[in-house]
Amino acid sequence: MAGATPVKVTTDQLASGEVCFKLNGDQTEINWFQTLGEDTCPVLLDSHKQVFFDETNGYYNEGGTNADLNGDGKIDIADAVTVLNIMAADNYNAAADVNGDKKVDIADFVTILNMMAAQ
């Protein structure tokens, strides 16, 4: 890659999953993984989790590392209600699959309630 311009990134960008997500480009082929909250930077090991991004939830791993579904910095009843609303609409939203079973159902609602109780 002669002539490539180096890109500076911060430790926050590395830890947040931003760099991992961007390294995977258009997301059609996933080579970089990062279990957020455990890995401080992207890794090339598919035993770690894929990083996803959307405007509502930011960078997250599918299946529960970020149960703060409304992005207000806390896991509370509003997040549990978000799961109920997604269930009522019969939609799948990877961010709301907080228990990682590839569906959004009452188990995700209960998982959030349990997380709230453990705080």
Number of C-alpha atoms within 10 A of each C-alpha: 4 4 5 6 7 6 5 6 10 9 10 12 14 18 19 23 28 20 21 25 24 14 15 16 11 9 12 7 8 16 17 21 24 28 22 22 13 9 16 16 20 25 16 12 11 12 10 17 19 21 26 19 16 9 7 10 17 16 20 26 24 23 19 20 16 22 26 21 24 16 14 11 10 15 20 19 13 15 22 23 15 16 28 18 12 15 19 10 9 11 12 15 15 18 27 31 25 28 21 17 14 14 18 23 20 13 16 24 23 15 17 27 16 11 13 15 10 7 8
